[in-house]
């Protein structure tokens, strides 16, 4: 029995096949894993660039923008990122007062909630230095990512937070309805718009 076992260990005729059985699953996992991680990085990078593009478009506006305009930009974001179902966007204009920040208006798409004045305390550390009366545009995008293969990477949501200033105007005038010159009969229905009313006693100009 010992002689037969020693003879079995010395046999090398099936060594290549045996090594292939061991290494093939490892190589397959490495290949699939590389694809998933690269695709996740590509998706995040694309969503970041698309968010910058939306913020740049808004920063150049000099006329009133409408809720339908933001819905259109949200559709553009979905097209660039190749996600046409679950992504959402929130655009907020924030004004600096002497002692705090206030929301001029906020609009969100695809079930996302808009920002309120009560949310500003959680965002202050992420806002840039601003002078009294200055306004900025905050663009947030939310893009869910589901890996194509299960390799231990759970579902993710890529959240982008981009701030810009109006380039050619002091602020963006906003109307949560549809642009009558473009889409007078559209009914999007899923946007959450309208700016939060100013606090009673706030006499600072908003226009």
ABEGO torsion letter per residue (X at the ends): XAAAAAAAAABAAAAAAAAAAAAAAAAAAAAAAAAAAAAAAAAAAAAAAAAAAAAAAAAABABBBBAAAAAAAAAAAAAAAGBAAABBBBBBBBBBBAABBBBABBBBBGGBBBBBAAAAAAAAAABBBBBBGBBBBBBBBBBBBBBABBAGBBBBBBBBBBBBBBAABABBBBBABBBAAABAABBAGABBBEBBBBBBGBABBAX
